[in-house]
Amino acid sequence: MSAGAVLLRLLQAAAADGHTVLPVGLVGSVLSGRGMRLEVAIREVGPTGSAEVTAPTGSLVGLRPLVAAEHTIARAVRALANSERLRVVVGPAGSARDAACAADADVVVADDCEYLDVETLATFLQSCADGETVVLAGDVSGLGSPGAGRAFADIAESGVAPVNRSGLEQWSRGPVLRDFARAVAAGTPYVVDDPTREVVIVPAATGGEVAHRVVQLTNESIPRAFALAPSEVQVLTVTTNGHSGATELAARLAAIGAPPPMPVHAALGRRWPAVVFAVAPESAGLLSRPLIYSAVTRASRHLSVVQGAGRAFGEAIERGCDHRRTLLPTLLADDYPSSSDSQSSSSSSSSSSSSAVSTGPNGVTSSYAENRVSS
């Protein structure tokens, strides 16, 4: 396999994990381990201006479409912020966030913005008309985009525009569910001792026991305690496989008139009066703080967690999640040149020194003027 093919596979795999860029040193080390050089790999993926790979800074390398999308977002966000036409609302879905997003004339709202990958958000911002105020709203504590990037979180954390934080106060009807969600978001231990049974943790030893408890809760316990029909109880799973996966549970729940179970990822942006979160032993390695938080915040009145993962459940909450590597924080930083300056500088560098490079450790070049993004 050629150096260019190895480089593309590496960056595509990183993009599938949510990264838009990787450190040059890391990529160079991977290639060096195969007896390859990064500058050779970059030249192999395409000629100047049409390459699939770009090195937007001396220390980062990424797929050109993703890097170009982040440049588009940075230009749009800076322009909106400079004209005071950007509002950023951070918090869980619910009445508080809805109120903060209340649209007047000439206001366009992108809700659940944390689920948008960089290319989708770039397309949205490009579609906004001149003079419109843009509201970006979402929850940075939950699962992010299934695609590459963490654009909404990067924008919210950049300080480029004021952030309205709506909090969890008006998110649910009861304090226990709010406190549990707040503890998960913060990664702190929380012992559920709730006589109102707003939040219930049900231990289970096997996948089969998880499935049995889920059906029992959906068909009997929750309807009896909260005057809800099984059709108002949504079962969420970590995976689609196993005894307590969405596929296996579907037939059992259909027999009692409950809606089909769904993985947490498919439930994003939706809420139900009661949620049963089925955590099977085999799903322990897939748990993360954002996934658990996202499951918890799908419920408005009651949450049951059928917990078969043992210590892995609490450890996932404490551990947090791996941070996605993106270029957008750099582009939005106060000390980073404006997009127009970057474009001018990039064009000048390309025309005057298309092959100017300096070589560092592992034979990795620290600058690739020939492959700079034309943004």
N, C-alpha and C positions, 0 to 999 in steps of 0.2 A: 504494500500500500504506500502511495506517495506521501510526502510530508504535507502537501496541501489537503489531501483526503483525511489524514489523521487530524489536522487542525480543524477542518470543518466538522468532523464527527465530535470532537471534543467540545466545540462551541455549541453545536446543536444539542448535545446532551446537557450542557449547562443551561441552555435556554429552556429545555424541558423541565428543569428543576427551578426555574424562575429567574435565573441570572441573565442580565443583558450584556455583561462584560466579565472578563476574568483578568486577574493580574498577569502582566507580561511574564514575570518571573515564574509563576506557576506553569503557564503554558509552555514557556521555554524549557522548563525542567522536564516536563512530560515528553516533549519532542526530543530533548537531548538524551533522555533515557533510551530512545529508539535510534539514536545516532543521527538525528535530524536537527536542522536549524530553523528557527522561527522565521527569519527573513526570507529564507528559501520557500518555506511553506506559504507565506503571504504572497510572494510573487507567483506561485503556482495556481492560486485560486482565481486569478483574473488580472487583466491589465488595469492600468491606472484608470480610476473613474468608474469601473464596472465590476470591481472585485466584490466578492461576497463577504469578505472580512475586512475590518478596518481597525486601526489603532488610533482612537480619538485622542489619547494622551500618551505621554511617554511610558506610562505604567500600566495601561489597560488595553485590552484587545477584545473585540466582539464582532458579532454578526452585523453587517452594515445596515440591514433594514431596522433592526432593533435600536441601534445607536442613532440612526436618522430619526426614528420616531421620538426618541428622548430629546433630541435637538428641537424637533417641532414642538413638543410639549413645553420645553424651557422657553422658547421664543414666545409662545402664546401666553404662558403664565406670567412671564415678566411684563409683557405688554399690558395684560389685564391688570396686574398689580400696580403698575406705574400709573395707570389711569383710574385706579380705585374702583375697578369693575370686577374684582374677584372676591368671592366669599367662600371660605372653607369652613365646613361644619363637621365636627368630629363627635361621634357618639353612636350608641346602639339605635337601631330602627325603632320608631315609636313616636308618640305625640310630641315629645320635647324636640326631637330632631326635625319633625315635620314643621313645627312652629318656627324653628330657626331657619328653615328653608323656604318659608312662605314667600311665594313668588308674586312680585308686582309686575307692572308692565315692563316689557323689554328685559325680562329676566329668564334665563334658561337654566334648568336644574338637572344635574347629573347625580341621581341618587344611587346608593349602593356602589359608590365609585371605587371602593376597594377591590371590586371584582373585575375591574377593567384592566386588561393588559396594556402595555405601552402603545402598541399599534392601534388598539381600539380607542384609547383616550386621545391619541394624537388625531385620529380621524374625527372624533367628536369635536375637539377644540377647533379644528380647521373648518367645521361646518357652522360654527357660531358666526352670526352676522356682526359686522362692525357696529359698535355702540351698545351691544347687548351686555348686560351684567351676567356673569357666569357663577353659579353656585355649585361647588363640588362637595358632596356629602357622603360620608361613609364611616365605618367603624374600623379603626386601625388595630384593634385587639383580636379580631377574628381571622378566619382564613382569607388569604389574599387571592389575587387572580390565579386562575388555573394556567394562564399563559405567563409570558416573561414579564418581569418587572414588578415593582411595588410603587407605581407612580403616585397614587393618592397619598400613601404614607410618606413618600419622599417630599411631596409638596407640603403636606401638613407639618412636617418636621423642619422644613427649610427656613421658616420664618419670613418667607417672601410676602406673605399676606396674613392679616389677622385671622386667628382661628377661634371659632365659636364652639365651645365644648358643651354638649348638651347633657352629658352624664347619664347615670342610670336611674335617677330619681323617679321619672315618670314612665319608665320602661315597662314595669310590671305592677300588678295590683298589690303585691305583698312584699314585705321587707326581707324575708328570708331568701327568696329567689334573687332579689337584687344583691344582697350581701354575698350570696354564693357566687354569682356572676362576677362581682367586684373582686372577690378573693381569687378566682381563677385568672382573671385578667392581670392581677398583680403578681401571680405566681406564689401566693401565700397559702399555708395550710388552713383548712376550714373544716371544723368538725360539725356535721349536721346534727342538731338536737332540736327538732322542730315538732312540737305537739300539734301544730296546725296541719302538718303533713303537706305543707306547700312544696317542700323538697324532701324526697325520700331516696335513700341509698339502699339498694337491695343487693346483698352479696350473692354470688353464684359461683359454683366450683367448676362447672363444665359448660361447653357450648349448648348442650341439650338442656341444662338447667336454666341457662339464660333465656332460651327460647320459651320454655315453660312459664317462667316468671313474667316475661313480656306479655304473653297471651293472657295470663291471669290478671295482670294489672290493667290491661286494655279492656278486657271484657267484664271484670268484676270490681276490683278495688277502686279504680279511679272513677268510674261512673257512679258507684255508690257514695263515695266521699264528696264528690264535687258536682253531682247532678249533671253529669255530662254523658252523652251517648258515645259508644265506641267510635262512631264516625267523627267525633270531635277530638279524638286522641291520635296523634301522629307518632309512629315509631320511627326512630332514626337509628341507623347502623353505621359502623365504621367501614365495612366492606359489603360487597354483594354476595360473598361466599361463606360457607360454613353453616352450622346449625342455626346460628343467630344472625346470619347475613340476610340482606334484603330478599334474595331469591328464595331461600328456604322458608322464611317467615311469611311470604306473600300468601301462600295457600291457607295457612292457619288463620291469618288475620281476615282474609276474605270470608271465611266461614262464620265469623262473628260480626260481619258488617263494618269492619274497620278499614280505613284507607290502606293502600299498599305501603309497605315500609319503603324508606329511601335512604341512601347514604347521606351523610351530613353535607357533603359537597353539593348534592342536588337540591338541598333544602335552603340554600343561601338565598336571602332576600324574602323569605316567607316566614310566617308565624302561625302558631296554633294555640288554643286555650290550654291544652295539655300535651306534653311530650314525654315519651318513654325512650330513653337513650340506651340502646343495647350494646354493651361492651363485652365482646367475647374474649376468651383467653387467647385465641389465635390472632387477635387484633392488637395485642399489647405493643408490638413493635411499630405500629402505625399511629399510635397516639401522639398528640402534640398539644401544647397549650392552646394555640389558635383553634384547633379542631374541637377540643372540649368546650371552649368558650362559645364557639359558633353553635354547637349543639344546645348548650344551656340557654342561650339567648333566643332560641326558636320558640320557647314557651312563654306564655303571658300569665298563666295562673298556677300551673303545677308542672313539676319536673320529677320524674322517676328515673334514676340511673341504675340499671341492672348491671352490676359491676362484677365482671368475671376476670378482669385483668390483674387483680391483686395489687401489689405495690407499684406496678408500672403506671397505674392511673395517676396516683399522686406524684410520682417521679416525673411524668410528662408535664404536669402543671408546673412543677418547680423548675424544670429544665428550660422551659420556654421553647424557642424554635431557632433554627438556623437562619441567619440573616442573608437575604438575597443581595448579591453584588450588582449594583446599578451605577450608571453614569450620571443620572439626573441630579443627585445631591451636589455633585461638582459643578454642573451647569447652572444650578440655582444659587450657588454660594456667592456671598457679597463680593469676595475678592476675585471672582472668575469674570473674565471679559464678557461683555454683552454678546448676544448671538451674532449681531451684525459685525462686531469687532472680530469675533472668532472666524466668521466667514471671510472677512477681508484678509485676516492673517493667514488663514488656510490657503486661500487662492494665491496670495503672494508667495507663500512657502513652496507651493506646488510648482509655480511657474519658474521660480528662481533656482530651486534646488530639489528637483524631484527625486534625487537619490541620496540626499544628505542623511546619514545615519551615524550614530555612535554606538559602539559595541560594548556591552556589559557582560556580567557573569553568564555562563552557559552559552555564550555566543549570541545573546539576545540583544537586539537593537533597542535603544531607548527612544527612538523617534522614527516615525514612518511618514514623512511628508507626502510620499507618493500615494499613500492610502488614506489620507485625511478625509473626513466626511465633508462632502460638499453640501452644506446646509443653508 
